[in-house]
Amino acid sequence: SSAGKYVSEFEAGFAEFLGVKYAVTVSNGTAALHLAILSLGIGKGDEVIVPAFTMAATWLAVIHTGAKPVFVDCEPDTYNIDPSLIESKITKKTKAIIPVHIYGHPAEMDSILKIAKKYKLFVIEDAAEAHGAEYKGKKCGSLGDVNCFSFYANKIITTGEGGMVVTNDEHLAKEARKLKDLYHSDQKRFIHEKIGYNYRLTNMQAALGCGELKHIGQYVAKKQHLAKLYSELLKDITGIRLPITRPLVKNVFWMYSILIDERKLFLTRDDLKVKLKERNIDTRDFFYSPTDQPILKPYLSAGDRFPVTDFVSRRGLYLPSGLAITDQQIKAVAKNIEEIAGKTSAEAKLYHKTFAPPKPVENSVKK
């Protein structure tokens, strides 16, 4: 059942953790985004700015409301939405911006909030990957008008499946709460005033969330430790770009991501993935570009180009970094990558040495 003390306890605890007034549990992160957008009155005929580089749930939630997702390319180092490109995508139909804190690194919120204020737009933070991340001392998920979290099984804290809508606006919280529960009338339980949804989180899941919340600091510290260890072990391998952390932010490293430069590593991302799989090491590709998504063709203009997203999506790889992984396992992954990189580099040097074009013979005839 969704009725029980743990639902309200989880909501209150999570709101306190973020430093916001209201939190509303929902069944998953996509549902949280869907209800956040609906609670702002956004729908058919409206446009919402979203990152080109993000998990599909961000733009699917916009489409579910009848609005149009408008894509903006990402920054080359954090992979977050590039604020310098947002204004060129704003039209009279634009109603909101959804920054996503990709892989746990906060988006550049000051710039985004400034643009939103200038054009009178709502900001909806997608903090599904950023539990505990901070931007200039403030928790991600506390900076926008209404914000969203996921508690899927691979997130920093989990309820198996689940999500949360958070806000400081009482009206938006009330609207999200009614929308998630079939929009029952306040006066009569089984009278429905609007189209609602069955997006409730169960009391059992919320109980798990309460337990997880007690350990969130420990979990974030473990993620940061794993990232530091990986970076130390991989820093000298030519052709692998490691994740960065900008000043004044707290990066929680939801995923440890690397970018492959095939010209220097002498391997493509897919080559490395296959070779690691042969050694029983699972990895995962980055998100795909909107231009690779068949379902998004009706939402893209002929001139839409996302060069940075295209570049990183074809070269990015997540390494194993779950909370259960040990330092020894991290060291084993890094050692295997180093061995593969060393072998391919040696082979490449041999190839180039054997097949190098002959040096041009100097012309000995005096002019």
N, C-alpha and C positions, 0 to 999 in steps of 0.2 A: 504494500500500500504506500501511497505518497503522503499519507497522514501519519504523523508521528513526531516525537520530539527532536529526532536527529536532523530532520530537514531544516527546521528553524535554527537549530544549534549550529549546523554547518554554515548556513547563510550568515548568521551573526558572527561566527568566528572568522569567516573569509572576509567579510566586510571590515572587521576590525584589523585583520592582517594588512589589508590594502589601504586602510584609512579612508574608506568611503562610508556613506550613510546606509546604502541599501544593496542587498544582494539577493538574487532570485535564482534558485536552482532550476535547471532544465535537464532534459534527457541526453543532450550531447552538445558539442561546440557549434555545430552547424545550426542547430535549433536556437542556440543563444544568439548567433548572428542574425538569423531570420527574424527573431522577435525584437532584437535591438533596432533593426531597420524598420519593421512594422510599427514599433512603438513611437517612432518619430514621424509617422504619417507618410512615409515614403512608399511610392508604388508606381503604377503604370504611368508612363510619360515622364518619369523622373530619371536622372542619371546619378550614379555614385562612382566616385573615383576610387579605384582599387589598384594594388600593385600588380605589375605584369608577372612578377616572380612571387608566387604564393601557392599554397595548397588550394585545390579546387573549391573547398568549402567557402572560401571568402567570396568568390564571384558567384557560386551557385546560390548562396543565400540572397544575393541581390536579385538574381534572375527569378527566384521563387516569389519575390514580392511583385514581380511585373516590371521592375525598374531595369535600367540598362547599365551594366558594368562598363566603365570607361578605364582603360588600362594605361598605367604610367610605368615606364622602365625603372629598373633598380640601380642602386649605387654599386660600383664594381667591387667595393671592399666589404661592406656589411650585408649586401644583397637586399637591403631594405628599400622601400620606395624612395625615389630621388626627388626631394622637395623642389629642386630647381626646375623640374619638368612639369609640375602639377598645374601651374597657372595656365599654361597653353592648352590644357585639356578641359578647362572650366567653361561651361556654357550657361545660358539662362535656365537650362533644365537641371543643372547640377544642384544636388541637395546635401551631399555629404562626402566625406573622405574617410576611407578605412585604411589606416596604416597598420601593417602587420609587423610585429617584432620578430623578425625572421631568426629562427634557430636560437632564440633567447637573447639576441642583441637588440637593445632598444632602438626604435626608429628615431629620426631627428625631429622630436616633437615640438620644439620651440618654433621651428620654421613652419611646420604643418599647422600648428595652432594659430600662428600669425596669418597665414593664408586663409584659413577657415574664418577667422574674425573679419578679415578684409572683405570677403565675399559672402559673409553671413551663412556659412555652411556648418553642418553638424560634423563632429568628429566621433567615429566609432573605432575604438582600439580593438584590434584582434590580437589578444594576448594569449592565445592558445598555447604558444610555445615559450611563454615568458613568465611563468610563475616565479615570483621573487625578484625578477629583474627590476632595475631602477634607472630612472633618467633624472640626473641632477638631484638625487636624494629623494625622489618621489617614485612610488611603485608604478610600474607599467600596469595599465588597467585602471588607473585612478585619474588620468589626465583628460580623457575625452568626455563627451556628453553622456554616452552610454557605452559600456565596454564589455568584452566577452572573453570567456575562458573555456577551455576544454579539459575534461578529466578522463580522456581516453587512456587505455592501458599503458601506452608508451609515454605519457606525459609525466612531468616531474612529480605531481601528486595525481592519484587516480582513484576513481570510483568504479573502475571496470569500464564503464561508459558513462558520460555525464558532462554537464557544462554549467556555466553560471553567467547571468547577466548582472552587471554591477553599475551603479550610478549614484549621483548625489541628488538627483531629481526625483522627488516623491511621486509625481504624476507618471513619469516614465517607468518607475519601478512597479507602480500599481497596474499600469497598462500591460507590462510584460507578464506580471503575475496572472492577470486575467486571461491574456492570450494563450499562456501555456496550459491553462486548465479549462479549455473549451469555451471560454468567455461566458461563464455562468453569470446571471444577474445577481446583484448584491442582495436583492429582496427575495428572489425565488431561485433556489438552487438549479432547477432544471429548465429555467427559461434562459435562452441564449440571445444576448443583445447584438453580438457581432460574430463573424466567423472566427472561431478559435481553433486551437490545436491541442493534441494530446502530447505535450512535451514535458510531462512531469518526471521528476527524479524520485525513485522509491526511497522509503525510509531506511531500508537496508543499505542501499548505496550511499545515502547520506551519512550513515553510521561509519562506513568505511572512510568517507571523506573527513569526518571529524578526527578519526585516528591518524590519517595521513597528514592532516594540517599540523598536528603536534610535532611532526618530524620534518617539516618543509625546510627549515634552516639547515638541517643535517643533509637533506637530499641535495640542496643547492650547493652546499660546500663540497659534496662528493662530485657533482658534475664539474665544478670549477677545478677540483683536484685532478680529475681525469683529463681535462683539457690541458692543464699545465703540464702534466706528464707526457701526453701525446706530443705537445709542441716541443718539449725539450728533446724528445727522442727523434723527432722527424725534422728538426730545424736545419740539419745539414744536408738533407737530400735535395739535390738540384732538380727542379721541375715540379715540386709540390708546394703549392701556396697554402699557408696555414691561416686559420681564422684570426681576426684581429679584435681588439677591444678599444674603442675610442675613449678619450678622456671624459670624465664626469658621468660615466654610465657604469652600471653593474651588469655584466654579461653572465647569464646563467648557463650558457652552453647546453641547451636542450639536446642538440645534436652536435657531435664533433665533425665538422665538415672540412674537406680539403678540395683544392682545385688543381687539376692536372694540366701542366704545360707540356704537351706531347713533343714539342720541338726540343725540349731540354731533358725530359725523362725518357724519350725515345719509346714511349708507350702512350696509347690513347687511354682515356678513362675506362672504356669498355675492355680494353686489353688487360688493364690492371685488375679490374673487377673479376674477370675470368680467371686470371692467375691466382688471385687470392681465394676464389671459390675452390680451385683445385687443391688448395691447402686448408680447406674447411673453414675459411673465414668469410662470413657473409657481410656484404656491404649493400648500399642502396644508392640509386641515382638521385640527383636533385629533381626538383619540380620542373615540369615542362613549360615552355613558353606558350602564351595564348595562341600564337600562330600555329602551334602543333596540335591544338585541340579542335577536333572536327565540330564539336557542339558549339564552339564560339564563333564560327564563321558569320552567322547573322549579326553578331555584335561588333565585328571589326570593320574598320574602314579600309579602303583600298590602299591608303598610304600608311597604315599602321605598321611601324617597325619598332622592335625592341632589341636593339643590338647587344646590350649588356646582358639582358635576360637570356637571349639566344646563346651567347658565349658561355655563360656560367652553367646553364642548364645542360649543355653538352659535355661539360668538363668536370662537373662537381660530383663528389662521392662522400657519403657518410660512412664513418668508421664505427665499429661497435663501441657503444658508450652508455649502455644501460646501467642502472644503479647497482645491479648485481655483479657487474664485471670487476675483476680484481686487478691490482697493479701488475701482477705477473702475466695476466692475459693481455693487458695493454702492451706490455713489453714484447710479448710474443707477436702481436699484430705488427708493431713497429719494426721488429726484427725481420719479419717476413717481407714487409714492404721494402726495407733496406736491401735485402738479398735480391729481390726481384729487380729493383732499380739498378743495383750494381751489376747484375748479370746482363740486363738489356743494354746498359751503358757500355759494358765491355764488348758486347756483340756489335753494337753500333760503331764503336771505334775501330774494331777489326774490319767491319764492312767498309767503312770510309777509307781505312788505310789501304785495303786491298783494291778498292775500286775508285780511288781518288783519281781525278783527271790529271794527266801529266802536266808538269809545269811548262809554260811556253818557253821555247828556245829563244834566247836573246839573239837578235839580229847582229851578226858580227861585221856586216858590211858597213864601213864608215860612210857617213853622209858627206 
